[in-house]
Amino acid sequence: MGATNIDNFTEKQNAIATLIKALAHPARVAIVEYLMKVDTCICGDIVNELPLAQPTVSQHLKELKNAGIIKGSIEGNAICYCIDEKALNKLRSYFANITNKLEMKKINCC
């Protein structure tokens, strides 16, 4: 069996791609922004905030959690979600590195 596309890239490249892919939906961006505003909340709070049905919000939360962008802890019969700062630090570092390299090169582009 042949190698998959992800096998052709570094672990770091695949990790960054996973984070960015998880954020590549406006509903997920809205969820992250909401969690940044309130620190922690349950799914019902997010449902009340977004124009989406509860199952749709749950699916987006699952994608964000699988990518490591958010964490969830069980509180009674609900899951309390919050931002996983490690993932955001990885993104911050990645984009800071790109920005620094661009500044150093002072690229003249078309």
BELZI-V660692 format. One record per run of one state. SS is the DSSP state (alpha for helix, beta for strand, coil for the rest). FROM is the first residue (numbers start at 1). TO is the last residue. Records with the same first field share a line. If there is no record, write none. Layout:
BEGIN
SS: FROM-TO / FROM-TO
END
This chain:
BEGIN
coil: 1-4 / 9-10 / 23-25 / 39-39 / 50-53 / 68-69 / 76-77 / 84-84 / 106-110
alpha: 5-8 / 11-22 / 26-38 / 43-49 / 54-67 / 85-105
beta: 40-42 / 70-75 / 78-83
END
